[in-house]
């Protein structure tokens, strides 16, 4: 597998092999994980689809999003967040 290189804030290069991540990096596992995420969070998907009608990327901080869509949080108390699908 090809290695990837990342630059740190100070400009240092870090080379790592994808093999270091094992089977978790296979595309089949990523597709399955995204599908499971979407299945478990239909409310967040609905909010994301609606928000995309009004904002580019469906949110104001698109750099913080991830595929297939970001979670939408309904409430928070102390250190606990609850999303629109009821997960804490």
RAWO-V48803 format. One line per field, one symbol per residue. ss: DSSP state (@ for helix, = for strand, . for the rest). burial: + if it has 16 or more other ideal C-beta (glycine too) atoms within 10 Angstrom, else -. Layout:
BEGIN
ss = ???
burial = ???
END
This chain:
BEGIN
ss = ..=====.....=====@@@@@@@@.@@@@@@@@@@@@@@.@@@@@@@@@@....@@@...@@@........=====..====.....
burial = ------------------------------------+---+-+++-++--+------++---------++++----------+++---
END
